């Protein structure tokens, strides 16, 4: 949630104490961690991401924890709040991100998280065997509850953790010097305990802090502060926070403080409404035993809390907890709502998410048009007779807008049921994916590495549907980037591959681009949108196509640099010269994309789709 102004107040006060951290469990607020690791590591945000660089940073982070005998347990946010309390707050934040992305696209500054950072982070955790769970909703409460149950600290950068009564304290990420492992194998950091804050205000106790946060206001609770007294005669947020703490410290209990706060509100209805809102806000900080501890112990997913989440199919709970299913399916199933990703693109054009809408519609169809519904004592199949719509939030220009988008049931599959989706034959699930990507049939995958098979389908879809139409050189640059990623992943120690890797890697360090090429940026944002939605659909269908390792698929600054080199007349295959298998892979990728376009539409998009080299063998 977050309490506005509290973090700054704590930072400027003497409430953080130096601490040598080692030999302990550590509960990590995963979403806060990957935001901080990405933004504090000078990684690309302008060209839609440097995922390999991000993987190196994350890997080093957990390596350093291991050196200090720290056992990390990562807790990730899942779906948005299904109660709808935070919709206005989330929409305001999304509108702000749209404006920031537009500013960045024009050469300004701003922090825009690339589209695949969350997915890449989950894949890295899995590769490193770091225990993690993806919650059904926001992770803050679960993080605090688990930390208290295991008597270990929390690592985050969320001001709510200054309010929770954590037995072993809270370690703010900005003060967690994980890069500076000391000789005695500890990480220098600063630690916070609620007792430190309470002791600074005589009479304050930790039970006052949830009331303190509720009065200040957070993402969920927004009270009409015009009815409250002025807690400080001095202006400014810091003075108000300090004054409120002094005011609260004069009361023996939160109940006494609430009574004093509401006493001037004469009208009973206003008084009762405000009192209910205050107690509801305080309840957000009341900790009970964690629901996720059993997952880390036995792998059993948490039980669904009462309410709308009871409508999730039983089989989804474990893959959701394991991060093997995207949490967006929760929003679609429960709220029929989908939030489009915000990228640094050409804001004078239609949103890059528009191109992949047919892929999302296929996903909506699988989720909404294949359910069994309980009516009395009988179960009936909702089938394809009823029209389902999903409210998509996207941008129009630089304004956040929403529109109703119809779910499209699977065309050639009639007996698919969501409650048994993963039990369906693989060829049935594959057909749904191929239909969504407008692919006529699966190709012979012997010549295309497993990590690139989904990308081949996605690239063909992108070439046929992107507006404005991609140029051949945009396509070639993308393929060279994919070949480069494959060489780094599979052939890094081979001499021939090393020559090509060094040649291409050097391009990134000699990038003379001073302004973002919006034509390239928009084209690649559309490709990434197609890849994102296809990746989620492939997950939902239990991977009829192998799941790609995302960190190797896209390097934004490199793709842009290669694109500019090709525009200046460099032959694409010259960048791969010296490694025959690299050239062969490049040609095979071209041929595979062409193979999935039997109507020859791609040849109409640009006549020289294939390079001036001969076509590869049949794919």
MIMAR-955101 format. One record per residue (C-alpha): residue number from 1; residue in three letters; x, y, z. Coordinates in Angstrom, 3 decimals, padded with zeros to 6 digits. Example, Ala and Ser with C-alpha at 12.3 -4.5 7.8 and 13.67 -1.06 7.14 Angstrom:
1:ALA:012.300:-004.500:007.800
2:SER:013.670:-001.060:007.140
// end
This chain:
1:UNK:000.000:000.000:000.000
2:UNK:002.350:002.743:001.193
3:UNK:001.857:005.703:003.532
4:UNK:002.569:008.970:001.768
5:UNK:005.446:010.941:003.260
6:UNK:006.307:008.406:005.960
7:UNK:009.450:007.048:004.325
8:UNK:010.932:010.525:003.994
9:UNK:010.044:011.277:007.619
10:UNK:011.748:008.099:008.856
11:UNK:014.830:008.714:006.694
12:UNK:015.326:012.197:008.165
13:UNK:014.858:011.037:011.736
14:UNK:017.045:008.848:013.914
15:UNK:014.904:005.724:013.639
16:UNK:017.184:003.576:011.439
17:UNK:020.027:001.774:013.204
18:UNK:023.192:000.313:011.639
19:UNK:023.166:-003.458:011.494
20:UNK:025.483:-006.266:010.314
21:UNK:023.170:-008.774:008.670
22:UNK:024.077:-012.441:008.190
23:UNK:023.110:-016.024:009.096
24:UNK:019.366:-015.511:008.996
25:UNK:016.250:-016.189:007.007
26:UNK:015.055:-013.142:005.102
27:UNK:011.554:-012.534:003.750
28:UNK:011.864:-010.453:000.585
29:UNK:009.159:-008.282:-000.941
30:UNK:009.919:-009.534:-004.461
31:UNK:008.128:-006.844:-006.446
32:UNK:009.954:-004.113:-004.543
33:UNK:013.248:-005.919:-005.007
34:UNK:013.107:-006.237:-008.781
35:UNK:012.008:-002.604:-009.160
36:UNK:014.966:-001.453:-007.092
37:UNK:017.497:-003.790:-008.692
38:UNK:016.471:-002.705:-012.184
39:UNK:016.238:001.025:-011.587
40:UNK:019.368:001.265:-009.411
41:UNK:021.583:-000.627:-011.858
42:UNK:021.566:001.833:-014.785
43:UNK:019.883:-000.724:-017.046
44:UNK:018.103:000.313:-020.223
45:UNK:014.589:001.709:-019.956
46:UNK:014.424:003.666:-023.209
47:UNK:014.713:000.768:-025.692
48:UNK:012.385:-001.611:-023.799
49:UNK:014.915:-003.379:-021.665
50:UNK:018.229:-005.128:-021.117
51:UNK:017.094:-008.439:-019.644
52:UNK:020.456:-010.210:-019.750
53:UNK:022.007:-007.365:-017.770
54:UNK:019.129:-007.657:-015.304
55:UNK:019.745:-011.394:-014.917
56:UNK:023.394:-010.737:-014.060
57:UNK:022.407:-008.227:-011.364
58:UNK:019.805:-010.534:-009.805
59:UNK:022.190:-013.484:-009.867
60:UNK:024.891:-011.448:-008.105
61:UNK:022.395:-010.285:-005.477
62:UNK:021.455:-013.821:-004.434
63:UNK:025.065:-015.008:-004.674
64:UNK:026.034:-012.352:-002.118
65:UNK:023.199:-013.389:000.186
66:UNK:024.454:-016.963:000.061
67:UNK:027.993:-015.816:000.954
68:UNK:026.554:-014.371:004.158
69:UNK:024.501:-017.488:005.002
70:UNK:021.269:-015.595:004.390
71:UNK:018.301:-017.761:003.340
72:UNK:016.006:-015.741:001.060
73:UNK:012.283:-016.379:000.658
74:UNK:010.740:-014.206:-002.034
75:UNK:007.063:-013.197:-001.957
76:UNK:005.668:-011.668:-005.149
77:UNK:002.529:-009.641:-005.761
78:UNK:-000.161:-011.439:-007.705
79:UNK:-003.328:-009.917:-009.060
80:UNK:-004.708:-006.463:-008.333
81:UNK:-007.041:-006.012:-005.392
82:UNK:-010.281:-007.805:-006.363
83:UNK:-012.344:-005.659:-003.972
84:UNK:-011.986:-002.664:-006.285
85:UNK:-010.771:-000.409:-003.438
86:UNK:-007.583:000.476:-005.271
87:UNK:-008.894:000.843:-008.825
88:UNK:-008.844:004.647:-008.748
89:UNK:-005.362:004.676:-007.202
90:UNK:-004.045:002.161:-009.744
91:UNK:-005.588:004.070:-012.647
92:UNK:-004.010:007.304:-011.428
93:UNK:-000.626:005.583:-011.270
94:UNK:-001.119:004.116:-014.729
95:UNK:-001.969:007.528:-016.131
96:UNK:001.191:008.897:-014.537
97:UNK:003.252:006.084:-016.111
98:UNK:001.812:006.873:-019.541
99:UNK:002.935:010.482:-019.195
100:UNK:006.373:009.404:-017.972
101:UNK:006.784:006.969:-020.870
102:UNK:005.831:009.720:-023.303
103:UNK:008.412:012.018:-021.688
104:UNK:011.091:009.329:-021.966
105:UNK:010.219:008.739:-025.627
106:UNK:010.965:012.417:-026.253
107:UNK:014.344:012.339:-024.549
108:UNK:013.221:013.245:-021.028
109:UNK:013.764:011.349:-017.798
110:UNK:011.499:008.935:-015.971
111:UNK:011.423:005.394:-014.659
112:UNK:009.613:002.904:-016.897
113:UNK:009.908:-000.765:-016.023
114:UNK:010.360:-002.870:-019.192
115:UNK:007.550:-005.211:-020.071
116:UNK:009.213:-008.552:-019.200
117:UNK:011.081:-007.710:-015.978
118:UNK:008.611:-009.553:-013.720
119:UNK:008.605:-012.678:-015.912
120:UNK:012.400:-012.677:-016.240
121:UNK:012.720:-012.281:-012.460
122:UNK:010.551:-015.361:-011.865
123:UNK:012.583:-017.382:-014.354
124:UNK:015.844:-016.333:-012.665
125:UNK:014.531:-017.319:-009.227
126:UNK:013.578:-020.714:-010.607
127:UNK:017.009:-021.161:-012.222
128:UNK:018.796:-020.192:-008.994
129:UNK:016.501:-022.422:-006.900
130:UNK:015.489:-019.449:-004.720
131:UNK:012.216:-020.272:-002.920
132:UNK:009.414:-017.934:-004.007
133:UNK:005.651:-017.674:-004.116
134:UNK:003.325:-015.552:-006.225
135:UNK:000.382:-014.422:-004.094
136:UNK:-003.187:-014.213:-005.315
137:UNK:-003.198:-010.516:-004.371
138:UNK:-000.793:-007.958:-002.963
139:UNK:002.130:-009.418:-001.034
140:UNK:002.681:-006.872:001.785
141:UNK:000.510:-008.489:004.429
142:UNK:001.768:-012.005:003.644
143:UNK:005.385:-010.794:003.801
144:UNK:004.863:-009.281:007.257
145:UNK:002.887:-012.258:008.593
146:UNK:005.481:-014.797:007.399
147:UNK:008.369:-012.756:008.822
148:UNK:006.710:-012.730:012.239
149:UNK:005.905:-016.430:012.063
150:UNK:009.548:-017.241:011.269
151:UNK:010.984:-014.490:013.465
152:UNK:013.157:-012.984:010.743
153:UNK:013.337:-009.525:009.112
154:UNK:011.676:-008.157:005.982
155:UNK:013.535:-006.634:003.026
156:UNK:011.439:-004.116:001.097
157:UNK:011.086:-000.459:000.206
158:UNK:007.428:-000.031:001.154
159:UNK:006.575:002.405:003.944
160:UNK:003.830:000.084:005.249
161:UNK:006.592:-001.976:006.868
162:UNK:007.244:000.948:009.219
163:UNK:003.725:000.281:010.552
164:UNK:003.588:-003.512:010.842
165:UNK:004.833:-004.763:014.211
166:UNK:007.685:-006.968:012.991
167:UNK:009.480:-008.971:015.683
168:UNK:012.838:-008.987:013.871
169:UNK:012.505:-005.625:012.198
170:UNK:012.515:-004.205:008.712
171:UNK:015.497:-003.658:006.375
172:UNK:014.817:-000.871:003.830
173:UNK:016.307:-001.788:000.436
174:UNK:018.073:001.580:-000.125
175:UNK:020.185:000.914:002.994
176:UNK:020.811:-002.773:002.233
177:UNK:024.377:-002.648:000.859
178:UNK:024.318:-006.069:-000.785
179:UNK:027.153:-005.213:-003.164
180:UNK:029.506:-004.565:-000.231
181:UNK:029.854:-007.943:001.449
182:UNK:032.397:-007.425:004.229
183:UNK:035.322:-009.634:005.137
184:UNK:033.414:-011.357:007.941
185:UNK:030.657:-012.264:005.470
186:UNK:027.947:-009.849:006.444
187:UNK:025.946:-007.220:004.603
188:UNK:026.007:-003.735:006.141
189:UNK:022.504:-002.357:006.377
190:UNK:020.149:-000.307:008.501
191:UNK:017.350:-001.826:010.511
192:UNK:014.057:-000.416:011.774
193:UNK:011.913:-001.565:014.711
194:UNK:008.590:-000.043:015.693
195:UNK:009.863:000.184:019.283
196:UNK:012.453:002.743:018.173
197:UNK:009.726:005.003:016.823
198:UNK:007.445:004.469:019.810
199:UNK:010.214:005.181:022.320
200:UNK:010.804:008.564:020.700
201:UNK:007.275:009.626:021.672
202:UNK:006.535:009.104:025.342
203:UNK:003.263:007.261:025.782
204:UNK:003.206:005.878:022.219
205:UNK:002.755:002.137:021.752
206:UNK:002.834:-000.020:018.634
207:UNK:-000.962:-000.405:018.620
208:UNK:-001.249:003.285:017.763
209:UNK:000.659:002.876:014.490
210:UNK:-002.141:001.323:012.354
211:UNK:-004.356:004.256:013.424
212:UNK:-001.511:006.640:012.612
213:UNK:-001.206:005.179:009.075
214:UNK:-004.978:005.187:008.553
215:UNK:-005.298:008.862:009.505
216:UNK:-002.409:009.795:007.213
217:UNK:-004.009:007.786:004.407
218:UNK:-002.731:004.984:002.180
219:UNK:-003.687:003.341:-001.115
220:UNK:-006.799:001.736:000.397
221:UNK:-008.036:004.166:003.051
222:UNK:-008.625:007.796:002.125
223:UNK:-010.436:009.746:004.840
224:UNK:-011.830:013.236:004.570
225:UNK:-009.057:015.046:006.432
226:UNK:-010.936:018.343:006.367
227:UNK:-012.833:017.033:009.395
228:UNK:-009.643:016.358:011.368
229:UNK:-007.835:018.845:013.604
230:UNK:-004.602:020.402:012.396
231:UNK:-001.946:018.307:014.121
232:UNK:000.776:020.914:013.618
233:UNK:000.896:024.674:013.391
234:UNK:003.732:024.372:010.887
235:UNK:003.069:023.660:007.192
236:UNK:004.370:020.631:005.341
237:UNK:003.880:016.864:005.372
238:UNK:006.776:016.216:007.757
239:UNK:005.377:018.622:010.359
240:UNK:001.921:017.028:010.089
241:UNK:003.377:013.524:010.573
242:UNK:005.399:014.635:013.591
243:UNK:002.427:016.478:015.054
244:UNK:000.137:013.481:014.609
245:UNK:002.606:011.214:016.434
246:UNK:002.784:013.673:019.331
247:UNK:-001.026:013.908:019.412
248:UNK:-001.474:010.114:019.426
249:UNK:001.083:009.614:022.204
250:UNK:-001.210:011.320:024.743
251:UNK:-003.779:008.485:024.507
252:UNK:-003.486:005.139:026.272
253:UNK:-005.175:003.213:023.460
254:UNK:-006.214:003.658:019.825
255:UNK:-009.873:003.537:020.925
256:UNK:-009.378:006.623:023.116
257:UNK:-007.688:008.443:020.235
258:UNK:-010.485:007.547:017.814
259:UNK:-013.112:008.781:020.259
260:UNK:-011.264:012.090:020.650
261:UNK:-010.814:012.399:016.893
262:UNK:-014.506:011.839:016.139
263:UNK:-015.999:013.752:019.074
264:UNK:-016.268:017.057:017.144
265:UNK:-018.248:015.346:014.349
266:UNK:-021.703:015.919:015.752
267:UNK:-023.834:014.209:013.106
268:UNK:-024.251:010.522:013.943
269:UNK:-024.182:009.226:010.350
270:UNK:-020.931:011.044:009.553
271:UNK:-019.456:009.933:012.874
272:UNK:-020.381:006.268:012.289
273:UNK:-019.184:006.246:008.660
274:UNK:-015.821:007.725:009.612
275:UNK:-015.427:005.334:012.533
276:UNK:-016.142:002.313:010.306
277:UNK:-013.606:003.515:007.727
278:UNK:-010.938:004.015:010.400
279:UNK:-011.372:000.563:011.919
280:UNK:-011.390:-000.991:008.469
281:UNK:-008.147:000.795:007.640
282:UNK:-006.515:-000.359:010.875
283:UNK:-007.557:-003.946:010.175
284:UNK:-005.262:-003.966:007.111
285:UNK:-002.271:-003.980:009.493
286:UNK:-003.471:-006.666:011.911
287:UNK:-001.219:-009.697:011.547
288:UNK:-002.415:-013.275:011.974
289:UNK:-000.581:-016.501:011.041
290:UNK:000.648:-016.491:007.466
291:UNK:-001.230:-018.438:004.796
292:UNK:001.897:-019.010:002.695
293:UNK:004.237:-020.718:005.187
294:UNK:002.829:-024.117:004.213
295:UNK:003.761:-023.482:000.581
296:UNK:007.435:-023.022:001.462
297:UNK:007.315:-026.115:003.695
298:UNK:005.365:-028.544:001.530
299:UNK:004.593:-026.921:-001.820
300:UNK:000.874:-026.864:-001.060
301:UNK:-000.738:-023.634:-002.320
302:UNK:-002.520:-021.335:000.158
303:UNK:-006.250:-021.688:000.518
304:UNK:-008.340:-019.106:-001.264
305:UNK:-009.661:-016.395:001.033
306:UNK:-013.440:-015.939:001.230
307:UNK:-014.946:-013.813:-001.498
308:UNK:-014.485:-013.510:-005.262
309:UNK:-011.275:-015.585:-005.366
310:UNK:-013.362:-018.672:-004.585
311:UNK:-014.293:-018.624:-008.290
312:UNK:-010.778:-019.547:-009.402
313:UNK:-010.566:-023.114:-010.751
314:UNK:-008.907:-025.467:-008.259
315:UNK:-006.148:-026.523:-010.654
316:UNK:-004.907:-022.931:-011.088
317:UNK:-003.911:-022.419:-007.448
318:UNK:-000.644:-024.356:-007.485
319:UNK:000.743:-022.996:-010.805
320:UNK:-000.297:-019.477:-009.741
321:UNK:001.620:-019.871:-006.464
322:UNK:004.608:-021.298:-008.349
323:UNK:004.602:-018.387:-010.798
324:UNK:003.904:-020.759:-013.684
325:UNK:000.668:-018.969:-014.508
326:UNK:000.453:-015.216:-015.036
327:UNK:-001.586:-013.482:-012.337
328:UNK:-003.469:-011.530:-015.017
329:UNK:-005.785:-014.542:-015.357
330:UNK:-007.133:-013.659:-011.898
331:UNK:-008.211:-010.227:-013.122
332:UNK:-009.787:-011.681:-016.232
333:UNK:-011.679:-014.460:-014.434
334:UNK:-012.784:-012.471:-011.390
335:UNK:-013.022:-008.866:-012.600
336:UNK:-013.106:-009.277:-016.404
337:UNK:-010.482:-006.573:-016.532
338:UNK:-007.055:-006.396:-018.196
339:UNK:-004.432:-003.662:-017.875
340:UNK:-002.197:-003.133:-020.889
341:UNK:001.540:-002.771:-020.432
342:UNK:003.028:000.703:-020.775
343:UNK:006.061:000.988:-023.032
344:UNK:008.305:003.695:-024.431
345:UNK:006.862:003.999:-027.928
346:UNK:005.518:006.541:-030.407
347:UNK:002.615:008.141:-028.560
348:UNK:001.348:009.771:-031.743
349:UNK:000.415:006.269:-032.963
350:UNK:-002.059:003.693:-031.692
351:UNK:-000.924:001.842:-028.569
352:UNK:001.455:-001.019:-029.303
353:UNK:-000.883:-003.314:-027.323
354:UNK:-003.531:-003.026:-030.025
355:UNK:-001.686:-005.356:-032.405
356:UNK:-001.845:-008.287:-029.973
357:UNK:-005.508:-007.848:-029.047
358:UNK:-006.576:-010.936:-031.083
359:UNK:-004.145:-013.046:-028.998
360:UNK:-005.666:-011.690:-025.801
361:UNK:-009.174:-012.305:-027.139
362:UNK:-008.246:-015.962:-027.625
363:UNK:-007.034:-016.043:-024.007
364:UNK:-010.278:-014.423:-022.837
365:UNK:-012.191:-017.056:-024.792
366:UNK:-010.347:-019.923:-023.083
367:UNK:-010.918:-018.385:-019.652
368:UNK:-014.507:-017.178:-019.983
369:UNK:-016.228:-019.207:-022.707
370:UNK:-015.320:-022.693:-021.489
371:UNK:-016.613:-022.652:-017.880
372:UNK:-019.029:-024.961:-016.128
373:UNK:-021.509:-022.923:-014.124
374:UNK:-023.343:-024.116:-011.006
375:UNK:-027.104:-023.568:-011.200
376:UNK:-028.918:-025.017:-008.192
377:UNK:-027.894:-028.660:-007.896
378:UNK:-026.892:-028.916:-011.544
379:UNK:-023.779:-027.914:-013.474
380:UNK:-024.277:-026.470:-016.924
381:UNK:-021.719:-025.571:-019.561
382:UNK:-021.716:-021.871:-020.369
383:UNK:-020.542:-022.749:-023.873
384:UNK:-020.178:-020.261:-026.668
385:UNK:-023.719:-018.930:-026.740
386:UNK:-023.160:-016.150:-024.237
387:UNK:-021.018:-013.142:-025.141
388:UNK:-018.316:-012.277:-022.616
389:UNK:-016.412:-009.012:-022.637
390:UNK:-013.253:-007.882:-020.877
391:UNK:-012.615:-004.245:-020.015
392:UNK:-009.173:-003.381:-021.353
393:UNK:-007.369:-000.347:-019.957
394:UNK:-005.009:001.128:-022.533
395:UNK:-003.874:004.511:-023.738
396:UNK:-005.278:006.773:-026.433
397:UNK:-002.607:009.334:-027.116
398:UNK:-001.345:010.060:-023.620
399:UNK:-004.673:009.476:-021.891
400:UNK:-005.728:006.321:-020.090
401:UNK:-008.928:004.931:-021.592
402:UNK:-010.918:001.716:-021.359
403:UNK:-012.962:-000.280:-023.837
404:UNK:-014.937:-003.497:-023.825
405:UNK:-013.253:-006.253:-025.834
406:UNK:-015.166:-009.447:-026.679
407:UNK:-013.780:-012.846:-025.742
408:UNK:-013.355:-015.110:-028.780
409:UNK:-014.009:-018.836:-028.127
410:UNK:-011.599:-021.379:-029.644
411:UNK:-012.599:-021.840:-033.289
412:UNK:-011.797:-025.473:-033.984
413:UNK:-012.049:-026.877:-030.459
414:UNK:-015.548:-027.645:-029.197
415:UNK:-015.032:-029.814:-026.106
416:UNK:-012.588:-027.673:-024.148
417:UNK:-013.438:-027.029:-020.486
418:UNK:-011.495:-024.622:-018.300
419:UNK:-011.842:-026.767:-015.172
420:UNK:-009.909:-029.557:-016.899
421:UNK:-007.859:-027.446:-019.327
422:UNK:-004.456:-028.931:-018.502
423:UNK:-005.843:-032.444:-018.942
424:UNK:-006.761:-031.695:-022.570
425:UNK:-004.601:-033.380:-025.238
426:UNK:-001.494:-031.396:-026.162
427:UNK:-002.471:-031.221:-029.837
428:UNK:-005.762:-029.534:-028.826
429:UNK:-003.969:-026.949:-026.708
430:UNK:-001.388:-026.383:-029.445
431:UNK:-004.132:-025.798:-032.011
432:UNK:-005.634:-023.023:-029.875
433:UNK:-002.250:-021.280:-029.709
434:UNK:-001.592:-021.699:-033.435
435:UNK:-005.043:-020.350:-034.316
436:UNK:-004.507:-017.317:-032.091
437:UNK:-001.198:-016.602:-033.847
438:UNK:-002.642:-017.229:-037.332
439:UNK:-000.310:-020.174:-037.932
440:UNK:-001.496:-022.850:-040.352
441:UNK:000.437:-025.750:-038.811
442:UNK:003.333:-026.485:-036.492
443:UNK:006.725:-026.460:-038.192
444:UNK:009.441:-029.080:-038.019
445:UNK:011.226:-027.933:-034.873
446:UNK:014.454:-029.850:-035.495
447:UNK:016.163:-026.841:-037.072
448:UNK:014.830:-024.254:-034.597
449:UNK:016.073:-024.341:-030.977
450:UNK:013.318:-024.896:-028.406
451:UNK:013.978:-021.473:-026.872
452:UNK:013.087:-019.782:-030.180
453:UNK:010.060:-021.766:-031.338
454:UNK:007.414:-019.510:-029.794
455:UNK:009.326:-016.488:-031.069
456:UNK:009.077:-017.745:-034.655
457:UNK:005.284:-017.884:-034.440
458:UNK:005.138:-014.479:-032.736
459:UNK:007.404:-012.849:-035.319
460:UNK:005.249:-014.066:-038.191
461:UNK:002.151:-012.667:-036.469
462:UNK:003.948:-009.355:-035.886
463:UNK:005.077:-009.013:-039.504
464:UNK:001.557:-009.600:-040.795
465:UNK:-000.322:-007.371:-038.336
466:UNK:001.953:-004.529:-037.220
467:UNK:001.002:-000.993:-038.197
468:UNK:002.972:000.764:-039.571
469:UNK:004.355:-002.235:-041.459
470:UNK:007.817:-003.277:-040.255
471:UNK:010.639:-002.952:-042.741
472:UNK:012.829:-005.860:-043.786
473:UNK:015.757:-004.358:-041.877
474:UNK:013.725:-004.206:-038.668
475:UNK:013.013:-007.903:-039.145
476:UNK:016.640:-008.781:-039.880
477:UNK:017.892:-006.828:-036.862
478:UNK:015.463:-008.734:-034.663
479:UNK:016.686:-012.079:-036.030
480:UNK:020.346:-011.158:-035.498
481:UNK:019.501:-010.248:-031.912
482:UNK:017.861:-013.677:-031.458
483:UNK:020.858:-015.468:-032.964
484:UNK:023.195:-013.463:-030.715
485:UNK:021.161:-014.425:-027.640
486:UNK:021.247:-018.087:-028.669
487:UNK:025.030:-018.002:-029.175
488:UNK:025.514:-016.447:-025.727
489:UNK:023.204:-019.045:-024.184
490:UNK:024.443:-022.203:-025.905
491:UNK:027.837:-021.606:-027.561
492:UNK:029.642:-019.016:-025.458
493:UNK:032.750:-021.163:-024.937
494:UNK:033.176:-022.068:-028.631
495:UNK:035.826:-020.162:-030.566
496:UNK:033.734:-019.487:-033.686
497:UNK:030.792:-018.267:-031.643
498:UNK:033.087:-016.118:-029.505
499:UNK:034.177:-014.122:-032.544
500:UNK:030.584:-013.314:-033.492
501:UNK:029.559:-012.603:-029.883
502:UNK:032.390:-010.083:-029.467
503:UNK:031.609:-008.413:-032.813
504:UNK:027.910:-007.955:-032.026
505:UNK:028.471:-007.081:-028.372
506:UNK:030.833:-004.283:-029.407
507:UNK:028.019:-002.652:-031.394
508:UNK:026.100:-001.947:-028.203
509:UNK:029.059:-000.064:-026.745
510:UNK:029.469:002.068:-029.875
511:UNK:025.904:003.238:-030.109
512:UNK:026.004:006.785:-031.458
513:UNK:022.231:007.262:-031.104
514:UNK:021.386:010.471:-029.269
515:UNK:017.599:010.406:-029.739
516:UNK:015.264:007.440:-029.628
517:UNK:014.297:006.257:-033.096
518:UNK:010.519:006.221:-032.627
519:UNK:009.938:004.202:-035.793
520:UNK:012.120:001.370:-034.506
521:UNK:010.835:001.764:-030.961
522:UNK:007.182:001.432:-031.919
523:UNK:007.810:-001.574:-034.151
524:UNK:009.685:-003.447:-031.422
525:UNK:007.141:-002.468:-028.761
526:UNK:004.501:-004.116:-030.950
527:UNK:006.668:-007.245:-031.242
528:UNK:007.131:-007.326:-027.468
529:UNK:003.378:-006.958:-026.940
530:UNK:002.784:-009.935:-029.216
531:UNK:005.441:-011.945:-027.388
532:UNK:004.030:-010.994:-023.971
533:UNK:000.462:-012.026:-024.754
534:UNK:001.597:-015.197:-026.550
535:UNK:003.806:-016.103:-023.590
536:UNK:000.822:-015.755:-021.214
537:UNK:-001.482:-017.747:-023.528
538:UNK:001.163:-020.473:-023.870
539:UNK:001.393:-020.661:-020.064
540:UNK:-002.384:-020.870:-019.741
541:UNK:-002.398:-023.774:-022.213
542:UNK:000.355:-025.570:-020.243
543:UNK:003.133:-024.936:-022.755
544:UNK:002.191:-026.721:-025.966
545:UNK:005.252:-024.815:-027.252
546:UNK:008.395:-024.841:-025.045
547:UNK:008.568:-021.841:-022.715
548:UNK:011.399:-019.554:-023.863
549:UNK:014.069:-018.253:-021.512
550:UNK:013.167:-014.596:-021.857
551:UNK:016.454:-013.019:-020.792
552:UNK:018.063:-014.173:-024.074
553:UNK:015.355:-012.969:-026.456
554:UNK:015.625:-009.195:-026.456
555:UNK:018.342:-006.635:-025.825
556:UNK:016.791:-003.247:-026.587
557:UNK:019.901:-001.081:-027.110
558:UNK:021.515:-003.807:-029.241
559:UNK:018.476:-004.323:-031.506
560:UNK:018.274:-000.583:-032.153
561:UNK:021.994:-000.363:-032.921
562:UNK:021.865:-003.322:-035.316
563:UNK:018.824:-001.782:-036.995
564:UNK:020.716:001.464:-037.604
565:UNK:023.744:-000.430:-038.978
566:UNK:021.546:-002.282:-041.442
567:UNK:019.913:000.997:-042.501
568:UNK:023.389:002.297:-043.347
569:UNK:023.963:-000.615:-045.718
570:UNK:025.610:-003.293:-043.575
571:UNK:024.702:-006.778:-044.807
572:UNK:022.970:-008.727:-042.017
573:UNK:024.926:-011.936:-042.522
574:UNK:028.224:-010.051:-042.364
575:UNK:027.583:-009.535:-038.648
576:UNK:027.426:-013.311:-038.216
577:UNK:030.416:-014.153:-040.423
578:UNK:032.902:-016.543:-038.850
579:UNK:030.388:-018.938:-037.340
580:UNK:028.620:-021.030:-039.980
581:UNK:026.056:-022.337:-037.508
582:UNK:025.106:-018.743:-036.643
583:UNK:024.444:-017.971:-040.309
584:UNK:022.510:-021.235:-040.642
585:UNK:020.340:-020.364:-037.643
586:UNK:019.675:-016.892:-039.043
587:UNK:018.533:-018.414:-042.345
588:UNK:016.498:-021.108:-040.612
589:UNK:014.662:-018.485:-038.578
590:UNK:013.865:-016.554:-041.746
591:UNK:012.635:-019.673:-043.470
592:UNK:010.573:-020.748:-040.460
593:UNK:008.763:-017.409:-040.366
594:UNK:008.164:-017.687:-044.113
595:UNK:007.010:-021.318:-043.710
596:UNK:004.214:-020.143:-041.416
597:UNK:002.877:-017.807:-044.097
598:UNK:001.632:-020.165:-046.828
599:UNK:-000.466:-017.404:-048.402
600:UNK:002.764:-015.461:-049.025
601:UNK:001.374:-012.386:-047.263
602:UNK:004.809:-011.533:-045.921
603:UNK:006.225:-011.268:-049.405
604:UNK:003.581:-008.632:-050.054
605:UNK:004.550:-006.726:-046.916
606:UNK:008.076:-006.308:-048.251
607:UNK:009.355:-008.044:-051.379
608:UNK:012.856:-008.594:-049.996
609:UNK:011.850:-010.333:-046.794
610:UNK:014.504:-012.956:-047.393
611:UNK:018.059:-011.686:-047.539
612:UNK:019.946:-011.835:-050.829
613:UNK:021.394:-015.175:-049.735
614:UNK:019.755:-018.395:-050.861
615:UNK:016.855:-019.812:-048.854
616:UNK:017.682:-022.348:-046.190
617:UNK:016.638:-025.955:-046.300
618:UNK:013.010:-026.774:-045.644
619:UNK:012.025:-026.092:-042.063
// end
